[in-house]
């Protein structure tokens, strides 16, 4: 199975920032907590939904494919298409256009900024890479993909993403008891 993801570096940086925010929030700097509310519970109530949002919007694959077809992954849904339903792919800056056989199209954006291609030659060399990979998969899928089921599940959530909450809870609990 092949996939196209967003930028892991950007999204893991955001995850660390969210964990830090969740740890600092109950420390009395942002809001005063009643004595009966444990800081670790507030940190988890704030942090875990933020981590889930990062997983759904940034870290999980956005396109997944095999010989049977292509899956377009959105934050709360997923569409699966057989290769016979797709006419072609077009890449434009940080957008990938999926053009269907009936003439409709779907546009997926990635966090690969086109401005970087103006600054970095190495980044400019990546232009068209997604389109080339998907066009090759389309060709192979049309030749022998009718017997294969398209991908229907995306990879599981990375455990390390949610483990970021452990140091946040420890730090936040320490912060609350010392402030």
C-alpha angles and dihedrals in degrees: 000000000000129000146182116219136184122250109302093194094056093044096046089050087053089049092054090048091050091049090050091049091049090050095049097042099077094040092096093257094101105020136002112241123211112250093248094059112087115223093226091060092052091048091052094045089053100035104044096056089047090053091048090051091051091050093050097043105033120008107044119079117276097200125027125180145170135169090290100056151293131292119204108206120206128178095268105010144034133212121205122203132185115229090247089065093057123078102184148320128245125191121206119175104299095346130091116201116207106201114199128212091251091058098256120120141202123209122210121190125207131195092246097117116218089217090069089062088060091053104036126048090199090055092045088056088062091064112119094013094117092047092050093050093048094044090053090048090050091053094047093043093053091050099050111355103097093090094050123081115236116246111279103176133052122218119281123266114276110252091214090065092062093038087067085077092066096069089039091056092046093047093043093049090049091048093051094049095047099043 
